[in-house]
Amino acid sequence: MKFQQQLEQCLTSGGVFLTSGGEGERNVMTMGWGMTGVMWGKPVFLAPVRTTRHTFDLIQKTGCYAVCIPKSDRKKELAVCGSKSGRDTDKFALTGLKALPCRQIDAPAVADCLVIECKVAYQTTLEKSALPADIRERWYQKNDLHTLMIGEIVDEYEL
């Protein structure tokens, strides 16, 4: 993975952008959790997305997503994208983020970012009863569980 160091730094200090949706409908959200690795002999990015999120619905439609790692301070934009719903707000327009087409997948990329394009290879929704009590109580009081989207990394580049 080309951008491992930058990814880890952003995930622990404010987040990254996760983009989804095709030409007709697009979305960008803030993601503070995720990880890279190797599965089935392929590089992957695991993106946890709550089933209640608009992003979840768009990924279900397109089967892909992009992780966009800011190259400069984007705390304000990350805050907005983490607090508004894409169901009723065009977060690209609201924040002034510039959307560019991804190279290999049907999703937007955020300009001035390091981009990791992913095609969903597998997904599974967390089972609340299988989680330790402290995690259930802190993160899943509303039962809005994450689905773990394991995406094969199909392209990485800088915009």
QUILIN-V185936 format. One record per residue. N is the residue number from 0. NEAR is the number of other ideal C-beta (glycine too) atoms within 10 Angstrom. Layout:
N:NEAR + N:NEAR
This chain:
0:14 + 1:13 + 2:20 + 3:9 + 4:9 + 5:16 + 6:20 + 7:14 + 8:13 + 9:25 + 10:17 + 11:9 + 12:9 + 13:16 + 14:22 + 15:27 + 16:27 + 17:28 + 18:30 + 19:31 + 20:23 + 21:15 + 22:9 + 23:6 + 24:15 + 25:19 + 26:26 + 27:30 + 28:26 + 29:19 + 30:23 + 31:14 + 32:14 + 33:22 + 34:13 + 35:16 + 36:11 + 37:10 + 38:12 + 39:9 + 40:5 + 41:14 + 42:17 + 43:22 + 44:23 + 45:17 + 46:27 + 47:16 + 48:26 + 49:17 + 50:14 + 51:14 + 52:20 + 53:20 + 54:24 + 55:19 + 56:18 + 57:23 + 58:25 + 59:15 + 60:13 + 61:18 + 62:17 + 63:24 + 64:29 + 65:27 + 66:28 + 67:30 + 68:21 + 69:20 + 70:15 + 71:6 + 72:9 + 73:24 + 74:11 + 75:10 + 76:20 + 77:22 + 78:14 + 79:18 + 80:26 + 81:15 + 82:11 + 83:18 + 84:13 + 85:22 + 86:11 + 87:7 + 88:16 + 89:14 + 90:24 + 91:19 + 92:9 + 93:14 + 94:20 + 95:9 + 96:22 + 97:13 + 98:19 + 99:14 + 100:11 + 101:23 + 102:13 + 103:14 + 104:23 + 105:18 + 106:29 + 107:25 + 108:25 + 109:28 + 110:13 + 111:14 + 112:27 + 113:21 + 114:24 + 115:29 + 116:24 + 117:29 + 118:19 + 119:19 + 120:15 + 121:13 + 122:17 + 123:10 + 124:13 + 125:18 + 126:8 + 127:12 + 128:6 + 129:7 + 130:14 + 131:8 + 132:7 + 133:8 + 134:11 + 135:16 + 136:10 + 137:9 + 138:16 + 139:15 + 140:8 + 141:8 + 142:9 + 143:11 + 144:18 + 145:19 + 146:18 + 147:17 + 148:27 + 149:18 + 150:27 + 151:17 + 152:20 + 153:16 + 154:15 + 155:17 + 156:15 + 157:12 + 158:14
